[in-house]
Amino acid sequence: MTTTTTEPISTRDRERLIRAAIEAKNGSYSPYSKFRVGAALLTPDGQIIKGANVENASYGGTICAERTAVVKAVSEGIRSFVALAVNTDVAQPLAPCGICRQVIREFCALDMSILLVPAGYESDGNSAGLLEMTVEKLLPLSFGPEALELPRPG
């Protein structure tokens, strides 16, 4: 079963989402790696949920920004999303790690937009380096709730 989003995001919401991911990065707790990541999820009603990476001295306890945003939303009862933006301090756009991809897949439609925002992104029409893809492109041939003959949450 393929899940779909209802409509593409507007230019205004796209910029709001990107700015929120950039702002979320400021909440990063990354004293060990110094690698800051911010993520922002857009809901169908226009709400934005932000998350930042939170490291732990026991490295396995670290949680990525993307999972922080998803878990924050889901724990508040929000299970439907329109788009995700991710930002780091690196000049080229970086994609979520494998476990984040699987968590995103659990709650997001296969054709949902994911915006990978490089450091130094400018909204003045110069979106050089911005990479947009879908959940399906990020995690092809993925395993999700449908494989268990269950509907996707949301």
GUDO-986578 format. One record per residue (C-alpha): residue in one letter; residue number from 1; y, z, x. Coordinates in nm, 2 decimals. Each point is the difference from the previous one (the first is absolute). Layout:
REM GUDO-986578
['A' NUM [Y Z X]],
...
END
This chain:
REM GUDO-986578
['M' 1 [0.00 0.00 0.00]],
['T' 2 [0.34 -0.09 0.13]],
['T' 3 [0.30 0.22 -0.09]],
['T' 4 [0.35 -0.13 -0.02]],
['T' 5 [0.35 0.13 -0.01]],
['T' 6 [0.21 -0.08 -0.30]],
['E' 7 [0.30 -0.16 0.17]],
['P' 8 [0.16 -0.06 0.34]],
['I' 9 [0.26 0.25 0.12]],
['S' 10 [0.37 -0.08 -0.03]],
['T' 11 [0.22 -0.05 0.30]],
['R' 12 [0.18 0.32 -0.08]],
['D' 13 [-0.32 0.21 -0.02]],
['R' 14 [-0.13 -0.17 0.31]],
['E' 15 [0.30 0.12 0.20]],
['R' 16 [-0.01 0.34 -0.16]],
['L' 17 [-0.37 0.03 0.10]],
['I' 18 [0.07 -0.11 0.36]],
['R' 19 [0.29 0.24 0.04]],
['A' 20 [-0.21 0.28 -0.14]],
['A' 21 [-0.28 -0.07 0.26]],
['I' 22 [0.26 0.00 0.28]],
['E' 23 [0.15 0.33 -0.13]],
['A' 24 [-0.35 0.15 -0.05]],
['K' 25 [-0.07 -0.05 0.37]],
['N' 26 [0.27 0.27 0.07]],
['G' 27 [-0.24 0.25 -0.16]],
['S' 28 [-0.27 -0.07 0.26]],
['Y' 29 [-0.16 0.29 0.18]],
['S' 30 [-0.13 -0.17 0.31]],
['P' 31 [0.05 0.24 0.30]],
['Y' 32 [-0.31 -0.12 0.18]],
['S' 33 [0.01 -0.38 -0.02]],
['K' 34 [0.38 -0.04 -0.08]],
['F' 35 [-0.12 -0.29 -0.22]],
['R' 36 [0.20 0.03 -0.32]],
['V' 37 [-0.11 -0.18 -0.32]],
['G' 38 [0.16 -0.01 -0.34]],
['A' 39 [-0.15 -0.15 -0.32]],
['A' 40 [0.13 -0.04 -0.35]],
['L' 41 [-0.19 -0.09 -0.32]],
['L' 42 [0.17 -0.17 -0.30]],
['T' 43 [-0.13 0.10 -0.35]],
['P' 44 [0.02 -0.23 -0.30]],
['D' 45 [0.29 0.21 -0.15]],
['G' 46 [0.21 -0.04 0.32]],
['Q' 47 [-0.08 0.34 0.16]],
['I' 48 [-0.04 0.01 0.37]],
['I' 49 [-0.24 0.24 0.17]],
['K' 50 [0.06 0.05 0.37]],
['G' 51 [-0.24 0.13 0.27]],
['A' 52 [0.01 0.06 0.38]],
['N' 53 [-0.27 0.05 0.25]],
['V' 54 [-0.08 0.37 0.07]],
['E' 55 [-0.18 0.07 0.33]],
['N' 56 [-0.21 0.30 0.08]],
['A' 57 [-0.10 0.16 0.33]],
['S' 58 [-0.36 -0.06 -0.12]],
['Y' 59 [0.05 -0.38 0.00]],
['G' 60 [-0.26 -0.05 -0.28]],
['G' 61 [0.23 0.20 -0.23]],
['T' 62 [0.28 -0.27 0.03]],
['I' 63 [0.09 -0.19 -0.31]],
['C' 64 [0.17 -0.34 0.01]],
['A' 65 [0.32 -0.08 -0.20]],
['E' 66 [-0.18 -0.24 -0.23]],
['R' 67 [-0.26 0.26 -0.11]],
['T' 68 [0.28 0.26 -0.02]],
['A' 69 [0.18 -0.22 -0.26]],
['V' 70 [-0.32 -0.08 -0.19]],
['V' 71 [-0.12 0.36 -0.01]],
['K' 72 [0.34 0.13 -0.10]],
['A' 73 [0.02 -0.25 -0.29]],
['V' 74 [-0.36 0.05 -0.12]],
['S' 75 [0.03 0.38 0.01]],
['E' 76 [0.29 -0.03 -0.23]],
['G' 77 [-0.19 -0.22 -0.24]],
['I' 78 [0.13 -0.34 0.11]],
['R' 79 [-0.27 -0.25 0.05]],
['S' 80 [0.16 -0.34 -0.05]],
['F' 81 [0.21 -0.18 0.26]],
['V' 82 [0.19 -0.32 0.04]],
['A' 83 [0.07 -0.02 0.37]],
['L' 84 [-0.02 0.19 0.33]],
['A' 85 [0.23 -0.02 0.30]],
['V' 86 [-0.09 0.14 0.35]],
['N' 87 [0.25 0.05 0.29]],
['T' 88 [-0.04 0.11 0.36]],
['D' 89 [0.22 0.02 0.31]],
['V' 90 [-0.19 -0.30 0.15]],
['A' 91 [0.18 -0.34 0.02]],
['Q' 92 [-0.28 -0.19 -0.17]],
['P' 93 [-0.15 0.09 -0.34]],
['L' 94 [-0.31 0.21 0.01]],
['A' 95 [-0.27 0.01 -0.26]],
['P' 96 [-0.16 0.32 -0.14]],
['C' 97 [-0.32 0.14 0.17]],
['G' 98 [-0.34 -0.06 -0.14]],
['I' 99 [-0.03 0.33 -0.20]],
['C' 100 [0.35 -0.06 -0.15]],
['R' 101 [-0.10 -0.35 -0.10]],
['Q' 102 [-0.30 0.14 -0.19]],
['V' 103 [0.21 0.27 -0.17]],
['I' 104 [0.26 -0.26 -0.10]],
['R' 105 [-0.28 -0.22 -0.13]],
['E' 106 [-0.12 0.29 -0.23]],
['F' 107 [0.33 0.01 -0.19]],
['C' 108 [0.17 -0.33 0.05]],
['A' 109 [-0.07 -0.35 -0.15]],
['L' 110 [-0.14 -0.26 0.24]],
['D' 111 [0.31 -0.22 -0.04]],
['M' 112 [0.25 0.29 0.04]],
['S' 113 [0.27 -0.07 0.26]],
['I' 114 [0.00 0.19 0.33]],
['L' 115 [0.32 -0.03 0.21]],
['L' 116 [-0.04 0.07 0.37]],
['V' 117 [0.35 0.08 0.12]],
['P' 118 [0.08 -0.02 0.37]],
['A' 119 [0.25 0.23 0.18]],
['G' 120 [0.35 -0.13 -0.03]],
['Y' 121 [-0.05 -0.17 -0.33]],
['E' 122 [0.32 -0.12 -0.16]],
['S' 123 [0.05 -0.08 -0.37]],
['D' 124 [0.28 -0.24 0.07]],
['G' 125 [-0.22 -0.30 -0.05]],
['N' 126 [-0.15 0.03 0.35]],
['S' 127 [-0.35 0.12 -0.08]],
['A' 128 [-0.14 -0.13 0.33]],
['G' 129 [-0.32 0.18 0.07]],
['L' 130 [-0.06 0.12 -0.35]],
['L' 131 [-0.36 -0.07 -0.09]],
['E' 132 [-0.11 -0.01 -0.37]],
['M' 133 [-0.37 -0.01 -0.10]],
['T' 134 [-0.23 0.11 -0.27]],
['V' 135 [-0.25 0.28 -0.02]],
['E' 136 [-0.28 -0.27 -0.01]],
['K' 137 [0.14 -0.16 0.32]],
['L' 138 [0.03 0.34 0.17]],
['L' 139 [-0.36 0.09 -0.09]],
['P' 140 [-0.21 -0.31 -0.08]],
['L' 141 [-0.34 0.03 -0.17]],
['S' 142 [0.09 0.36 -0.08]],
['F' 143 [-0.20 0.27 -0.17]],
['G' 144 [0.17 0.16 -0.29]],
['P' 145 [-0.06 0.17 -0.34]],
['E' 146 [-0.11 -0.33 -0.15]],
['A' 147 [-0.30 -0.01 0.23]],
['L' 148 [-0.12 0.31 -0.17]],
['E' 149 [0.07 -0.17 -0.34]],
['L' 150 [0.29 0.24 -0.05]],
['P' 151 [0.36 -0.09 -0.09]],
['R' 152 [0.27 0.03 0.26]],
['P' 153 [0.20 0.32 -0.05]],
['G' 154 [0.33 -0.05 -0.17]],
END
